[in-house]
């Protein structure tokens, strides 16, 4: 079997998608190394079925970081045993492409997002141009490519002339969840899991909490807005009803999520990347049997047409959030219908239905002449 190196730019600790992908490849008999970055605050990595390695960098953000990380990553890929390389997103593609070409090894690309349309890029023309040129230079050297949802796969296929398969961010199946605690009476537990960054609707959510006196909000994650959001919660006198849990391990999240009354996946339509996103958390809520409050974006609309597990918001505003939550509180039948749909969808929306596609992609990449 093959020695496969997968490359990302995060610190590996909470990247559940990559953990699932690496596990699947390892279970198929491959030797897998997952490479990321080491940050001062990075937690220790638990032992897994695959190897893990983190690169230390002097720089933490901006052009200096991306240049340094790709240089270090390329040097690593040129020195270690490798039969194939999997690059995740454009920020690791250059190093992976150079190493793959020099060593004459197959290269596979995994697009977690519409990278050139992310909020951090779209308002910076020169930065966007740079990433776009890199994509057009490197993607022709990829034997296979895949991404997180069908809408984004169609866009990327048309844009770059390389066919993108779909491997969705679905969780491993778990045991049947218990009924949510006190789902028919306050306090109603609202759960957000994920990064506390711009564009995630958390400011609107905190404003909505001022009108949801019978709700508690738990935020499981960290990010650039951590300090600003904690101050905002204090200024709004919400400290007793809003809990900032920080970054939790995937195992801790799996224990926490079934306790929620409603899972939150609120994203501003700030970019095409957000509009066509398909977040891990959406499937994590469903796997726990928890109804979801999410945006009426293409991928979620399509999934909701299969199993109506979510209340879809036309706009992201405090009023829209308040109206949605109160509607589900007052209409018990509506809430129970969403929960019942989640309990059905959780049996189908699991990683075991995505894994065969992933393994086929890698088999084809490794055997193509």
N, C-alpha and C positions, 0 to 999 in steps of 0.2 A: 504494500500500500504506500501511498504518497506522504511525503513530509510537506505539509501545507502551513504557510505563515500568513496570518490575517493581521492587517494593520489598521489601527484607529488612532485618533489624536486625543482621546480622553484617558482617564486613569484606570479604566477597566473595572472599577469597583462596583458600579451599578448599571453597567451596560447589559441589560438582560437579553437584548436581541443577540448580541455577540456571544454571550454565554450559551444561548440555545444553539446558535449556528456551530460554534466550536464543539459543543457536546455532541451534536448530531454527526459531525464529520469524524469525531473521535470514536463514536459508537460504530461507525461504518468501517473502522479499522485503520483510519489514517492517523499519522502523528501530527498533532496540531499545536502550533505556537501562536498565541494571541499577544500582539505587541501594542503597547500604549505608552502613555507618558507618566512620569512620576512628579507629583506636586508635593509641596511641603506638608499639606494637610491630608494627603492620600492615606486612607486606612490600609492596614495589612490585607493582603489578598489571601482568601482561604484556598486550601488545596482543592483542585478540580481534576476532572478527567483529562484535561489538556494542560499544556505548559503555558506560563504567563511570564512576560518580561516587560518592564517599564523603563523608558529612557528618561534620564534627567536632563533638563534644559536650563540654560541661564535665563532665557527670556520666557515670559508666560503668555504674552498676547501680541497681536499685531504682526506686521510683516517679518519682524526679527524672529519671532517665535516660529512662524511657518517655515522660514528659510532654515533656521537652525534644526528644527525637528526633522525636516526632510533630508537634510545632510546626514544627521545622525542615523536616521532610519535607513537611508540608502547604504551607508557604510555597514550597518548591521546586516542588511539583506545580502550584501556582497560577500560577507565573511562566514555566515552560518550555513549549515546544510539545508537545502530547500529544493523541492520538486515543483512547487507552484505557489503563487502569491495571490492573495486576495486583498485588494485595496478597498477601503471603506471611505466613501466620499472623496471629493476632489482634494481635500487638504492632505491626503496621504498618497494620492495617485502618482504624482511626479516621481517620488522616490521609488515606488513600487514598479513603475513603468521602466525607469532607467535600469534598475536591478534585473528585472525580468528580461529585458532586451539583451543586456550584457551577458547574462547567464543562460540565455535561450530557454527560459522557462515560461510556462503558460501563466497568463495574467487574467484574473477575474475581477470585475468591478461590482461593488455593492453600494447603491445610492440610497442612503437613509433619508435624504431630503432633496428638494430642488435647490441645490447649493447656490447657484448663481441668482436665485430669486429670494434668498433669505433676507430678513430685515436688516441684518448687519452689512449686506452687500448692495442691495438695490439702489440705495441713495448715494452710493460712492462709485461713480462711473469708471474710474481708472481701476479700482479694485475688482469691480464686476468684469471689466474687459480682460483683466489679467487671468481670472479664474476661467473665463470663457475660452480664451486662447489655450490655456492649459488643457481644458477638457477636449477641445478639438484636436490638439496635438497628440494626446495620450490615448483617448478612447479607441481609435482605430487599431491599437495594438492589443486590445482586450479580446480574448477568445469568447468570453461570455459575460453577461451583465444581468443584474436583477435589481429590483427596487421594492418598495413597501406596499404599493397599491396599484390597481389597474389604471386609474386615471393618470397618475404620474408616469407609469410605464409607457402609456401611449404618447405622452408629451415628450419624454426623453428619447423614445424611439424615433419620432418624427424629427426632433431637433438635431440628433447626432448621427442618424443613419445606422445605428447599432441596435439590434433587437434587445429589449429589456424584458426579462421574465418577471413574474411577481412572486415574491416570498413575503407574506404578510407577517406583521409583528404579533403573532398569536402566542399565548402562554402554554406551558405544559399543562395537561389536565390535572386537576386536583380532586380530592374527595369532595362529596356533596357538602355545600355550606349549610350551617345552621340558619334558621330564620333570623332576619336582622333584629337586633335588640330594640324593643319598644317601637316598632315601625309605625304603629298607629297612634302614638302619643308623644308629646315632647319630653325631653329635648331631642330634636331631629339632628342626627349627626351627618354633616356634609363633609366629604373627604376630597381633598385635592392632593394628588401625588405627582411629583415632577419638579422640574427646575423652577425656581422663583425668579424668572427673567422677564424682560419686557415682552409684551405681546401675548401674555398668557391669561389676561383678563383678571388678574388677582386684585388690582386696584378697584375695579368695578365690583368684584365679589365682596371686598371689605365694606364698600359703601352700601351694598345691598344688605349686609349683615346688620346695619343700623335699623333696618325695618323688619328683621326676622328675629324677633326677641325669643322665640321658642326654638331656635336652632343653635347648634354649636358647629364651628368650623375648625377642622384640623388640616394643617398644611404639612405634608410629608415631603420635604425636599429642601435644598438650599440653592442659592444663586446670587446673581449680581444685585438683586433688589431686596435681599434679606434685611439689611438694616433699615432701608427706607420703609419697607412694609411693616416691620415691627413698630417703628415710630408712628406710622399711620394708624395702626391698630390702637396704640395708646392714645393718640389724639382723638380718635373716634370713641374712646371709652369702651373698647371691645376686648380688653385684655382678658376678662373673665370668661369670654365666650369664644375666643380664637386662640388656638394652640399652635405654636410653631414647633414642629417635632424634629426639624433638621433632617439630614439625610439618613434614611433607614436602609438596612440591607434588604435585598429581595425577599429573604426568608421572613424578616420582620414585617414587611409589607403584606405578605401573603397571610399572616396572622391578623393584621389590622384591618384589611379591606372588608372582610365579611361583616364587620361590626357597623359599617356605614349604612345610613339610610339612603343616601344618594351620592354617586360618584360624579366628580366635576371634571369636565374637559373643555375649558373655555379658552378660545383662541381668537385673537383679533385678526380680521382680514387685512393684515398689513402687507401681505406679500403673497405671491403665487405659491411659494413654498408652504406657507401655513394653510392656504386655501385647499391645497391638494394633499395635506398631511394625513397620516393615519397613525395616531399615537398608540404606543404600547399600553398606556393607562386605560384606554377605552376597552380593550380586550381583558385587561386585568380586572376591571370592575365587573364585567360580564361573567368572567370565570368564577368570581366570588358570589354570583347571583345578585349583584347590586345594580339597580337601574341607573342610567347615566343621564346627566344634563350636559348636552354638547351642542355644537354649532351645526346649522343646516348647511354643511359643506358636502361636496359630491361623494366622497368616500363614505361618510357617515350616513348620508341619505340612502346610498345603495345598500349598505348593511341593514339599515332600519327597514328597508322594503322586504328583506328576507325574514328578519325577526325584529319586531318593534320593541327594542330594549331601551330606547332613549327618547327623551323629550328634546326636540330639536328647536334651537333658538334662531329666529330670523336675524336678530341683531344682538350685539353684546353691549348691554347697558345695565346699570343697577336695577332700573325698573323692570326690564325683561327678566332678569334673574329672580327678582322678588315675585313677579307674577307667576313664573313657572313653578317656583317652590310652593307658593300658596295654592296654586291649582292642584298640585299633586297631594298636598296636605288635605285639602277639602274633598277631593275626588278620590276616595279610597279605591274605587273600582279601577280607576285609571292607573294608579300606582301599582296595584296588585297585578294588573295586566302586564305592565312593563316588567315586573319582577318575574312573573311566570314565563314571559318570553326570554328573559335572561337565563332562567334555569334550563330552558330548552336549547338556546343558542350555545351555551357553555359546553354542551356535548359535541357540537360540530366545530365551533371556532377554537380549535386547539392546534398546537404545534404539530401534532402527529399528522394533520392534514396538509401542512406546509412542508414538512421534512422531505417527503418523496421528491417534490419539485427541486428543493435545494440539492439533494444528492444526485439527481439527474443532471443538473447544471454542472456540478463539479466533475461528474463522471465524463460528460461530454468534453469538458475543458481539458481533462487529463489525457483523454484518448485521441483527441483530434490531432491529425498529422499536420 
